[in-house]
Amino acid sequence: MKRILLSACAAATLAIAGLSAAALAADATSVPSVAADLTKAPRMGPWGFDLTGQDKATKPGDDFYEYVNGSYTKALEIPADRTRWGSFDQLRELSDARSRAVIEAAAAAKDPKGEAQQIGGLYNSFMDEARVEALDAKPLAGDLAKVRAVKSREEMATLMGSTQGRFGAGVFGLYIGQDAKDTEHYALYVGQSGLGLPDRDYYLDAKFAEKKAAYRAYIARMLTMAGWADAEKRADEILAMETAIAEVSYTKVQQRDPEATYNRMSVAELGALAPDFPWQAYLKGANLAGETTLVVGEKDAFPKIASIFAKTPLDTLQAWEAFHITDQAAPYLSKRFADASFDFHGKTMSGQPEQRARWKRGVSLAGNTLGEAVGKLYVEAYFPPESKAAMETLVGNLKVAMRGRIENLTWMSPETKARALKKMDSFNVKIGYPDKWRDYSALTIKADDLYGNVERSGAFEWNFQVNRLHKPVDRQEWGMFPQTVNAYYDPTMNEIVFPAAILQPPFFDPQADPAVNYGGIGAVIGHEISHGFDDQGSQFDADGSLTNWWQPVDREKFEAQTKNLSALYSSFEPLPGAHVNGDLTMGENIGDLGGVLVALDAYHASLGGKPAPVIDGLTGDQRFFLGFGQIWRGKIRDDQLRQQLVSDPHSPTYYRVIGTLRNVDAWYKAFDVKPGDKMYVKPEDRVRIW
């Protein structure tokens, strides 16, 4: 079971491999500077809310999103190097600037050691454009030679297995994670794969025909640039192969069923299920030759995908592999490759006009590859202990509020309620950064070998995963880096996690009005807690095991309300003919609704029985809801939005506001929303779950 994501300061002493930031600067020939204002968190008005962003001409009950954010969005222009812009993106820009400061300090140091050498070496290898240009396509030669040398399907399966963590692809995908039915151990999972477009709909739905045609042209372009023979012919064959895989693949909604996609079996049983694929060769290539048991995901799709593999000519499979190697490697090759990749993935698929600046891409590479090494520096520089302490208090208050909501449920039986409370009491919480940092010392990074750095890093990560098999689960491990602007719930760990980077305005501001903080980061905390009880998370018990802890009648009542919520969101039409998928976004929609309700309860409890102060003529509840609406403000490009609607379990941000609040009784009272207002829903028709 994968983690369920949200979307989505005082300076301190830095330390890089035992060196302070000052020592690094003094030892550098030319330390690149990052303007101080770029690393400073913004304020959202004197009490935490941007009053200038409102459109007060809009009635709150007609369109609360516009009422809160209308003036802001009207004036907003998405930066040319972005596909969207809003609260999350602004914080990611802040996180990038802060990460750049610590990364470039490492990159500028003389004779660096340890993690400083790795961070600086990786960043410098990306920023050395002259060397990348001089090498051009040469780094591809070794990987493409391996593809050309393949003489059989067994060898092809072995090669596909060997691409784990490296450039390349397979018609099936492997990953290693906590066993959903034995949470003290890791399991080997295998799932459907093989598609280069964002979702099966891009191959099968006529409205994406233009994108599919552009993909075919891109395949031919990349194969030509890589020096692969018969590029145009192979592009047609590759697209036909992937279309066939798309036709038999599970939909994103089907993949959300944790019980249906957990099928433990032996390798021999998998071979009997899908005999047309050389499983032993595949596992050998992935350094998993000794494994005898795995968990199969999309079980019904496996024999069909295996059959496609068996029927596809070997030279087509080789061209397919060569294309995916080149496509994945392109951002780390010369400008002609990087530009071709951006032209398709950025401009054509997402509507992004301009490529991100090279330093931003370099920061992303270093931050994602050596995430905890960079995160350690980020935390020391930008995450004061006071922020963690304040978050610990907020999370504690939200947990108490959620417990109270469960205790007061009228639709749930005592038996199920007792198990729900046990799960709530078992929640683990992680805030800011790990207690134990990742060790990267075995990873070799060279300042003059970008392509090799990326491949060695991927192989290093895969070997780390493989070596965890058959060992106890590490419950101290994090699934995100401190500099990541997001949050998540992990159902098999039964834990909620909040990285340092999201704990900034508009989500959290120690100087803001508490009502705004509860509406912002409080709703985020409540969202992650509620994931433990959404349509997926509710299938996992207090220990994180995938097991049914519900009385049948309670589950029926729960699912009846989730169907109503699905119908509501499926009625939303962000673009003509393109609707929100209420089933795909179910978990996030439940999380948003539960998050607001729990956060509001916690805010009321924090008042200690005293009335909330009135600020600028606004009550506490009004400021709470304004804070909630503010965190979702932003814009998105149409192509990116279309992609989100078919492939992303999160509803567009506009609907995360108006879809949620129309089911919250207190919102109606706070803004005097009445029949006739466009967002009004009769009390008996409002969705009520947690």
ZIRAVEN-V509646 format. One record per backbone hydrogen bond with DSSP energy under -1.0 kcal/mol. NH is the residue of the N-H (numbers start at 1). CO is the residue of the C=O. If there is no record, write none. Layout:
# ZIRAVEN-V509646
nh->{NH,NH}
co->{CO,CO}
This chain:
# ZIRAVEN-V509646
nh->{4,6,16,19,24,25,26,27,28,38,39,48,51,53,54,55,58,62,63,67,68,69,70,72,73,74,75,82,85,87,90,91,92,93,94,95,96,97,98,99,100,101,102,103,104,105,106,107,108,116,118,119,120,121,122,123,124,125,126,127,128,129,132,133,134,135,136,138,140,141,144,145,146,147,148,149,150,156,157,158,159,160,161,162,164,166,173,175,177,179,182,185,187,189,190,191,193,202,203,204,205,208,209,212,213,214,215,216,217,218,219,220,221,222,223,224,225,226,227,228,234,235,236,237,238,239,240,241,242,243,244,245,246,247,255,256,257,261,262,263,265,267,270,271,272,273,274,277,279,282,283,284,285,286,287,288,291,294,295,296,297,299,301,302,305,306,307,308,309,310,311,312,317,318,319,320,321,322,323,324,325,326,327,328,329,330,332,333,338,339,340,341,342,343,344,345,346,347,348,349,351,352,354,361,362,363,364,365,366,367,368,369,370,374,375,376,377,378,379,380,381,382,383,387,388,389,390,391,392,393,394,395,396,397,398,399,400,401,402,403,404,405,406,407,408,409,417,418,419,420,421,422,423,424,425,427,428,430,432,433,443,449,453,454,455,456,457,458,459,460,461,462,463,464,465,466,467,468,469,471,473,484,486,488,489,490,494,495,496,497,498,500,501,502,503,504,507,508,512,513,517,518,519,520,521,522,524,525,526,527,528,529,530,531,532,533,534,538,539,540,541,544,546,547,547,555,556,557,558,559,560,561,562,563,564,565,566,567,568,569,570,572,575,578,580,585,589,590,591,592,593,594,595,596,597,598,599,600,601,602,603,604,605,606,608,610,615,618,623,624,625,626,627,628,629,630,631,633,635,637,641,642,643,644,645,646,647,648,656,658,659,661,663,664,668,669,670,671,673,677,679,680,685,686}
co->{489,487,19,16,20,21,22,23,25,35,36,45,49,50,51,67,55,59,59,63,64,65,66,53,69,70,71,79,635,633,86,87,88,89,90,91,92,93,94,95,96,97,98,99,100,101,102,103,104,113,114,115,116,117,118,119,120,121,122,123,124,127,128,129,130,131,132,135,137,138,140,141,142,143,144,145,147,152,153,154,155,156,157,158,161,163,191,189,187,185,179,182,177,175,295,173,171,199,200,200,201,205,206,208,209,210,211,212,213,214,215,216,217,218,219,220,221,222,224,223,230,231,232,233,234,235,236,237,238,239,240,241,242,243,251,253,254,257,259,296,294,292,266,267,268,269,270,274,277,278,279,280,281,282,284,283,288,265,188,263,190,297,298,298,301,302,303,304,305,306,307,308,313,314,315,316,317,318,319,320,321,322,323,324,325,326,329,330,334,335,336,337,338,339,340,341,342,342,343,344,347,346,80,357,358,359,360,361,362,363,364,365,366,370,371,372,373,374,375,376,377,378,379,384,384,385,386,387,388,389,390,391,392,393,394,395,396,397,398,399,400,401,402,403,404,406,413,414,415,416,417,418,419,420,421,424,494,496,498,431,440,446,449,450,451,452,453,454,455,456,457,458,459,460,461,462,463,465,466,468,184,481,484,497,4,495,490,490,428,488,430,432,482,499,500,502,504,504,509,47,513,514,515,516,507,517,520,521,522,523,524,525,526,527,529,530,531,534,536,537,545,541,180,539,545,551,552,553,554,555,556,557,558,559,560,561,562,563,564,565,566,569,578,575,572,581,585,586,587,588,589,590,591,592,593,594,595,596,597,598,599,600,601,602,605,607,618,615,619,620,621,622,623,624,625,626,627,630,85,83,637,638,639,640,641,642,643,644,652,654,655,657,660,661,664,665,666,667,668,674,61,677,682,683}
